[in-house]
Amino acid sequence: MSVVLMYHALYRGEDTSAIDQEDLPYAVSEADFIQQLDLLQQKQVGLFDQDNAPDIVITFDDGHASNLEIAAPLLLEREMPAIFFVTSDFIGNRPGFMNGEQLAMLAGMPGMCVGSHGVSHRFLDDLDEAQLREELSESRGRLEAWAGRECRSISFPGGRYNDNTLNLLKDTGYWQWYGSEIGTVDHVGSFLPSNDRTDSGRQLLVQNRRSPIERVAIRRSTSIEEFARMIGPDEAYYTDHRRRSQAKALLRRVLGNRLYHGLYKFLSAR
């Protein structure tokens, strides 16, 4: 059983000036991140392209510059790999986020992989088939040009997807897809070996199911005690938070993506 951790931006000390207000609930301090990584040293941290699924997979969403400046050096010190899911429109355009040169630097570090988080961060279940195909294909193409490596994984912006999304994934070149639904990953039967291999010669794994890989979000408010339960994994913790997640999903279906996200932004700003 594996636990996939979902991070976003990091910050040093009390300085959150480089992080937008609506993103603050998911921003983690450098001090907390170090404490969490120290706890992870008791676990096998890896990626799903290894022969044996690891205890922990570390992921980041969006492409904030702190992923390179703060996270990557700390991960390298501990020889922990990670996947960075990047929104390609943010690169070189959005304040506080990486530019193309920084993204290439990150992709060239040992164990650091780059995946797609879409072009524009639009919710994929809001798009028609032509828009969706463009969002999936163009993001992968841009990221591969910057990183100089294949981009075969994607995380869905906001965790949103539909049947059209799932139907187009393999056609647009993706082998693994990650959501935002909380849970652990029972890797038995989830992945199949691929004939393709990485630069280091290891055989890659292709996802063998339609539903996205579950993750657990690390928030600014996540205590070290809660983090320990996440990585345990503590099944009671996941059962409780699945119920909460299902309630949020119901509200999102009732309100729709636009109203639900507007409500989230309003509450984040308070």
C-alpha positions, 0 to 999 in steps of 0.5 A: 500500500502506498501513500501519495502526498500532494504539496503545492508552494513552500515558504521560508519563515513567515514570508508568504508574500510570493504566494497568492491569497487563495493558495495560502491554505495549501502553502507549507512552511520550510520548517514544517516541510523539513520536519515532515521529510525527517519523519519520511526517512523511516519510510521507502520514498520513491516513484511508481516507475520503480519495480516495487511500489514505494511506501510514499510518493511525493508530488507537487502541483502548479509549478511554484518557484519554491519547488525548485528553491526550497523543496528540491535541495531538501529532497536531494539531501535526503535522496528522495525523488518527487514529481512536479506537476506543472501548469505550463501557462504559469511558466515564465508568466505568473509571478512567483512561479518558475520560468523555463530555465528554472524548470529545466534545472529542476528536471535535470536534478536526480530523481526530480520528474516533471508532469503535466498540470494542464495548460491553463489550470482550467478544470478539465470537466468544464472543457469540450473534447477539442479543448480537452485534447488541446489542454492535454497535448499542448501542456505535455509538448511544452513541458517536454520542450522545456525539460528535455525529457518525456512527460508521461504523468498528469495531475488534474487541476482541482482534481476535476475530470470526467469520462472524456478526460479519461478516454483521451489520456492514453491517446494524448500520451499519458501513462499515469494520472493523479487526482485529488481524492483522498485515499491510499493506493493499493498497487496490486493490479493498479499498474502494468509493466511497459515496454518503454524504459527510463534513461536509467534502464528501469522499466516503466509502469502504465496505469491499469485502471480508469480512476485517478491515483488517490493523494492526500493534501498537505496543508499549512495547518497540517500538524506533525501528528496529523502527518504521521497519521497520513503516512502511517497510513492510519485507516481511520484517518482516511475513512474520516476524511473520505466522508468529508471529501464526499460531502465537498464533492456533493456540494461541488456537484450542486453548485458547479465548478465556477460557484464552488471555486468562487466560494473557496476563494472567498473563504480563503481570503478571510 
